[in-house]
């Protein structure tokens, strides 16, 4: 039984593809607490200079307030009657996801995989790969289409 589920979101439609599964989990584990997490990571000019403009637009981060508003909107829309907490952190996404999971004593991390390849993957790495490799708890990964 899952008691605490971390749901990392980056504000993109791709990351939101995990949300239908989160709703299913909420129905199955009605007493679970869901933590919607967004990690703000400023991009260096060296990274943005190597990416196509469309990719840069996809990964631009929000301000802390915008990220908080975004997460509250998601929580109200998909989990209106559930125990939901929203957290905005700053730092490297995989590190902060894992740190938040430890601090919140989470039982599960549920996230979507962007499935990046080529230069974008080399420049950014794969947050999902790093989370899976270093997580001490199960990670539910939904492959984004």
C-alpha positions in Angstrom: 0.0 0.0 0.0 1.3 3.4 -0.9 1.0 6.1 1.7 3.0 8.9 0.1 3.5 9.4 -3.7 5.8 12.0 -5.2 4.7 13.3 -8.6 7.4 15.4 -10.3 6.0 17.8 -13.0 7.9 20.3 -15.1 5.0 22.2 -16.5 5.1 20.5 -19.9 2.2 18.5 -21.4 4.6 15.6 -21.6 5.2 15.4 -17.8 1.4 15.7 -17.3 0.9 12.4 -19.1 1.5 10.7 -15.7 -1.6 12.4 -14.2 -4.2 9.8 -15.4 -2.2 7.1 -13.6 -2.0 9.3 -10.5 -5.8 9.6 -10.5 -6.0 5.8 -10.7 -3.6 5.5 -7.8 -5.7 8.0 -5.8 -8.8 5.8 -6.3 -6.9 2.6 -5.3 -5.2 4.2 -2.3 -7.7 6.6 -0.9 -5.7 7.4 2.2 -2.5 8.2 0.3 -0.9 11.6 0.3 0.2 13.0 -3.1 3.0 15.4 -3.4 3.1 17.4 -6.6 6.7 18.6 -7.1 8.2 21.0 -9.5 11.9 21.7 -9.6 13.1 25.0 -11.0 16.5 24.7 -12.6 18.0 27.8 -14.4 19.5 26.8 -17.7 23.0 28.0 -18.4 23.7 29.8 -21.7 26.0 27.0 -22.8 23.2 24.5 -22.6 20.6 26.7 -24.3 23.0 27.6 -27.1 23.3 24.0 -28.1 19.6 23.3 -28.3 17.1 23.9 -30.9 14.8 26.9 -30.1 11.7 24.6 -29.8 13.5 22.4 -27.3 14.6 25.4 -25.2 10.9 26.6 -25.2 9.9 23.2 -23.9 12.2 23.2 -20.9 12.2 26.8 -19.8 11.4 27.0 -16.1 8.8 29.1 -14.3 9.2 31.5 -11.5 8.6 30.1 -8.0 5.1 31.7 -7.9 4.1 30.5 -11.3 5.3 27.0 -10.4 3.2 27.1 -7.2 0.1 28.3 -9.1 0.6 25.6 -11.7 0.8 22.8 -9.1 -2.2 24.1 -7.1 -4.2 24.2 -10.3 -3.2 20.6 -11.2 -4.1 19.5 -7.6 -7.5 21.2 -7.7 -8.3 19.8 -11.1 -7.2 16.1 -10.8 -7.3 15.4 -7.0 -9.8 17.8 -5.6 -10.9 15.7 -2.6 -7.5 14.1 -1.9 -4.6 14.8 0.5 -2.3 16.8 -1.8 0.7 18.9 -1.0 2.5 21.0 -3.6 6.3 21.7 -3.4 8.5 23.9 -5.5 12.2 23.3 -5.1 15.3 24.8 -6.8 18.2 22.8 -8.0 19.0 19.8 -10.2 15.8 18.0 -10.9 16.8 14.3 -10.3 18.7 15.3 -7.1 15.7 17.3 -5.8 13.2 14.6 -6.7 15.2 12.0 -4.8 15.8 14.3 -1.9 12.1 15.2 -1.6 11.2 11.5 -1.7 13.5 10.8 1.2 12.4 13.8 3.2 8.7 13.0 2.7 9.3 9.3 3.4 7.6 8.6 0.1 6.7 5.0 -1.0 6.5 5.7 -4.7 7.7 8.2 -7.3 5.3 8.5 -10.3 6.6 10.4 -13.4 6.5 10.5 -17.1 9.6 10.1 -19.3 10.2 12.7 -22.0 12.0 10.2 -24.1 14.5 12.7 -25.3 17.3 11.5 -27.5 20.3 13.0 -29.4 21.7 16.3 -28.5 18.9 17.2 -26.1 19.6 14.0 -24.0 23.4 14.6 -24.1 23.0 18.2 -23.0 20.3 17.6 -20.4 20.8 14.0 -19.4 17.8 12.0 -18.5 16.2 12.9 -15.2 14.1 9.8 -15.3 17.2 7.6 -15.8 18.9 9.2 -12.8 15.8 8.9 -10.6 15.4 5.2 -11.5 19.1 4.5 -10.9 19.3 6.2 -7.5 15.8 5.8 -6.0 15.5 3.7 -2.9 11.7 3.2 -3.6 9.7 2.1 -6.6 9.5 4.4 -9.5 6.4 4.3 -11.8 7.4 5.6 -15.2 4.9 6.4 -17.9 6.4 6.7 -21.3 5.1 9.9 -22.9 3.8 9.7 -26.4 
